[in-house]
Amino acid sequence: MHTKEARAAGETEQRLYGLNAWRETPYYSDKERAALAWAEANTLIAGNNIDDTLYGETREHFSEVALVDLTLAITTINSWNRIARSFRTEAGHYKAGNIAF
């Protein structure tokens, strides 16, 4: 779903395929890297800690309100992923453009 929406919005294949290696690739901005680090820390919560360093590095790129919005987006996506997994939603049927921003 997310990659279909990203492609429909003009995102490149290189950046989509490179997400798993975002730390090693040169084509994400510092702000995007901060968002990705924040997303990982808020998704992989077992054994991870959101320390003052991560918070400070993320706040360099996001206002307090924007960071709250980012965190809500991350946790919402995580919730939907867990619901889809729990109820064995079959992947591949989503059509881009079905959600409103």
Secondary structure as UniProt FT lines:
FT   HELIX           2..8
FT   TURN            9..10
FT   HELIX           13..17
FT   HELIX           18..21
FT   TURN            22..24
FT   HELIX           30..43
FT   TURN            46..47
FT   HELIX           52..59
FT   TURN            60..61
FT   HELIX           64..86
FT   TURN            87..88
FT   TURN            91..92
FT   TURN            96..97
//
